[in-house]
Amino acid sequence: MKQPLCLAFTDFWEGFECNPTGKSHFDNVFYKILSERFDITISDSPEFLIYSVFGSNHKRYTCPKVFYTGENIRPNFRECQYAVTFDYLNDDRHLRFPLSAVTLYEWGILDGFDKHIDCEQVKREKIKFCNFLFSNPNARERNTLFQKLSKYKRVDAGGRALNNLGYYVDDKMKFLSQYKFTIAFENSEYPGYTTEKLVHPKLVNSIPIYWGNPDVHKDWNTKAFINAYEFSNHKQLIEHIMEIDQNDDLYFALLKQPHFTTPKSYHLDRHAFISFFERITQP
């Protein structure tokens, strides 16, 4: 029998279902994961509140609070009793469960997503060189790479940042799937900070060009993408991208690599999230 657990969710990003009922629970990844262990009810008077950074509604709750962020923001333990973030924080009140892990489970990927690569199909699909799909215009590191890489070949920018298509992309995954490479730089840099920006291109076999978490190798196999931290400067990074672009053997060698190191990081495992809640909900 599952343990009963009464929850509320608030202050999450647009599109997140804070009041999941029926099929809408598929839009709440935390509800999905915790439902494996708990019999969850949603209430305005919950036992625990799970909240994020996109509002201040959490302040009206007096129950124990679990802070979650996929943004580069630290937990404030004066406002919450527990926190789930991407930080490497040695604290019993904290669980490291980065947004990259959340993204895997949003897409229904429970244990892994390695699969056979059909090289001929990939060649047919990847009709364009590289994309740049962002709304935040203030990320200097990735803007610089976009400008420099564009001197080699056109890089298509389909978001609000540095847009050169004349329209905004409305189907992200379909857009990414056309490209050999995706610039997958985070908004900012911090140890452990890995978001959906690395995962989304992987889902459609577009090779991420990644920067943002200098410790990304602790969770992900860096032989399966282009890790900017392995190069001293943009010039070396771009020369490497050019080499892979011009050599199909190198390109497919990257695509065929497993996504995760072995074993997969504990911090990407939904069982870590479940175990954390088992512990904090004990009387």
C-alpha positions in Angstrom: 0.0 0.0 0.0 1.3 3.4 -0.9 1.9 6.0 1.8 -0.6 8.9 1.7 0.9 12.3 1.0 -1.0 15.6 0.9 0.8 18.2 -1.3 0.5 21.6 -2.9 2.6 23.1 -5.7 3.1 26.8 -6.4 5.3 29.4 -8.0 6.5 27.2 -10.9 7.2 28.0 -14.5 4.6 28.6 -17.2 3.1 25.3 -18.3 3.7 23.5 -15.0 0.5 22.0 -13.7 0.3 23.0 -10.0 -3.2 21.4 -9.5 -2.8 18.0 -11.3 -6.0 16.0 -11.8 -6.5 13.1 -14.2 -4.3 13.4 -17.3 -3.0 16.8 -16.3 -0.6 15.1 -13.8 1.6 14.4 -16.8 2.4 18.1 -16.8 3.8 17.9 -13.3 7.0 15.7 -13.2 7.3 15.7 -9.4 3.7 14.4 -9.1 4.6 11.7 -11.6 7.7 10.6 -9.8 6.3 10.7 -6.3 3.2 8.8 -7.4 5.4 5.7 -7.7 5.7 5.6 -3.9 2.9 7.8 -2.5 -0.8 8.1 -2.8 -0.9 11.8 -3.5 -3.8 14.3 -2.8 -3.6 18.0 -3.7 -4.9 20.4 -1.1 -4.8 24.0 -0.1 -3.9 22.8 3.4 -1.1 20.4 2.5 1.3 18.5 4.7 4.2 19.7 2.4 4.4 22.5 -0.1 6.7 22.2 -3.1 7.4 25.6 -4.6 9.8 27.3 -7.1 11.1 30.8 -7.9 8.4 32.2 -10.2 6.3 34.0 -7.6 5.8 34.6 -3.9 2.6 32.6 -3.3 4.6 30.2 -1.1 4.8 32.8 1.6 1.1 32.3 2.6 1.7 28.6 3.5 2.7 27.6 7.0 3.4 23.9 6.4 6.9 22.5 5.8 8.2 23.8 2.5 10.4 22.1 -0.2 12.1 24.6 -2.4 12.8 23.6 -6.0 14.8 25.5 -8.6 16.2 24.8 -12.0 17.6 28.3 -12.1 21.0 29.5 -10.9 19.6 30.4 -7.5 20.6 29.2 -4.0 18.0 28.0 -1.5 17.0 30.2 1.4 16.6 28.0 4.4 15.0 30.9 6.3 12.0 30.4 4.0 12.0 26.6 3.5 12.8 23.5 5.5 14.1 21.5 2.5 15.5 22.2 -0.9 16.0 20.4 -4.2 18.4 22.1 -6.5 21.4 21.4 -8.8 23.9 22.5 -6.1 26.6 20.3 -4.6 25.5 21.1 -1.0 26.4 18.8 1.9 23.3 19.3 3.9 20.7 16.7 5.1 17.9 19.2 4.1 19.1 19.3 0.5 18.9 17.0 -2.5 20.8 17.5 -5.7 18.3 16.8 -8.6 19.2 19.2 -11.5 16.8 20.4 -14.2 18.5 18.0 -16.6 17.1 15.1 -14.5 13.7 16.7 -14.4 13.7 17.0 -18.2 14.4 13.3 -18.6 11.4 12.4 -16.6 9.2 15.0 -18.3 9.9 13.1 -21.5 9.1 9.7 -19.8 12.8 8.6 -19.8 13.0 6.5 -16.6 16.3 4.6 -16.9 18.1 5.7 -20.1 17.6 6.8 -23.6 20.5 5.2 -25.5 19.4 3.8 -28.8 20.7 2.5 -32.1 21.8 5.3 -34.5 20.8 4.9 -38.1 23.6 6.9 -39.8 21.8 7.1 -43.1 18.6 8.4 -41.5 20.6 10.9 -39.5 22.2 12.2 -42.7 18.8 12.7 -44.2 17.5 14.5 -41.2 20.4 16.8 -40.4 20.1 19.1 -43.4 21.4 22.2 -41.6 24.6 23.0 -39.7 23.9 24.5 -36.3 21.2 26.3 -34.3 21.0 28.8 -31.5 17.6 28.9 -29.8 17.4 31.2 -26.8 15.2 34.0 -25.5 17.6 35.5 -23.0 19.8 38.0 -24.9 22.2 38.7 -22.0 24.3 35.5 -22.0 27.6 36.9 -23.2 29.5 33.6 -23.5 27.1 32.0 -25.8 26.4 35.1 -27.8 30.2 35.3 -28.5 30.3 31.7 -29.7 27.3 32.3 -32.0 29.0 35.3 -33.6 32.4 33.6 -34.0 31.0 30.2 -35.2 28.7 32.1 -37.7 31.9 33.1 -39.5 32.5 29.5 -40.5 28.9 28.6 -41.5 25.5 30.1 -40.9 24.0 29.4 -37.4 20.3 29.7 -37.4 18.9 31.7 -34.4 15.2 31.1 -34.0 14.5 32.6 -30.6 14.3 36.2 -29.4 18.0 36.4 -28.8 20.0 37.4 -31.9 17.2 36.2 -34.2 18.2 35.9 -37.8 15.2 33.9 -39.2 12.7 36.7 -39.2 10.3 34.6 -37.1 10.2 32.8 -33.8 10.3 29.0 -33.6 7.2 27.5 -32.1 8.1 23.8 -32.2 11.5 23.5 -30.5 12.1 19.8 -30.9 11.2 19.8 -34.5 13.5 22.7 -35.1 16.4 21.1 -33.3 16.0 17.8 -35.1 17.1 19.4 -38.5 20.6 20.4 -37.2 23.9 18.5 -36.8 24.8 20.7 -33.9 23.0 22.8 -31.2 24.6 25.5 -29.2 23.6 24.4 -25.7 25.2 27.0 -23.5 23.5 27.8 -20.2 22.4 31.3 -19.2 25.3 31.4 -16.7 28.0 29.2 -15.2 28.0 27.4 -11.9 29.2 23.9 -10.7 26.4 21.4 -11.1 24.1 23.7 -13.1 22.9 21.6 -16.0 19.5 22.2 -17.5 17.3 21.0 -20.4 19.7 22.8 -22.8 21.9 19.7 -22.8 19.1 17.2 -22.9 16.8 18.5 -25.6 19.2 18.3 -28.5 20.3 14.8 -27.4 16.6 13.7 -27.7 16.7 14.4 -31.4 20.3 13.3 -32.1 21.7 16.9 -32.5 25.1 17.1 -30.9 25.1 19.7 -28.1 27.9 22.2 -27.9 27.8 22.7 -24.1 29.0 25.2 -21.5 27.6 26.2 -18.1 28.5 23.4 -15.7 32.2 22.9 -15.4 31.5 19.5 -13.6 29.2 18.2 -16.3 31.4 15.2 -16.6 30.2 13.9 -13.2 26.7 13.2 -14.6 27.1 13.0 -18.4 29.5 11.2 -20.7 31.4 14.1 -22.3 32.4 11.8 -25.2 28.8 12.1 -26.4 28.8 15.9 -27.0 31.2 18.8 -27.5 32.2 20.1 -24.1 33.5 23.6 -24.2 35.5 23.1 -21.0 37.9 20.8 -22.8 39.2 23.8 -24.9 41.3 26.8 -23.8 39.4 29.3 -26.0 36.7 29.7 -28.6 39.2 29.4 -31.4 40.1 25.8 -30.3 36.5 25.0 -29.7 35.4 26.1 -33.2 38.3 24.3 -34.9 37.1 21.1 -33.2 33.5 21.8 -34.3 34.7 22.3 -37.9 36.7 19.1 -37.8 33.7 17.1 -36.7 31.4 18.8 -39.2 33.8 17.8 -42.0 34.3 14.2 -40.9 31.3 11.9 -40.7 33.3 9.2 -38.8 34.0 11.7 -36.0 30.4 12.9 -36.1 28.8 9.5 -35.8 31.3 8.4 -33.2 29.9 11.1 -30.9 26.3 10.2 -31.6 26.9 6.5 -30.9 28.4 7.2 -27.5 26.2 6.4 -24.4 24.8 9.5 -22.8 25.7 8.6 -19.3 28.9 7.5 -17.6 28.5 4.1 -16.0 26.8 3.8 -13.7 24.4 6.7 -14.3 24.8 9.5 -11.8 22.7 9.0 -8.6 21.7 12.6 -8.9 19.9 11.9 -12.2 18.0 9.0 -10.8 14.3 9.5 -9.8 14.8 7.0 -7.0 17.0 9.6 -5.3 14.0 12.0 -5.4 11.6 9.4 -4.0 14.1 8.4 -1.2 14.5 12.1 -0.2 10.7 12.4 0.2 10.5 9.1 2.0 13.0 10.5 4.6 11.5 14.0 5.1 7.9 12.7 5.4 8.7 10.3 8.2 7.0 11.3 11.5 
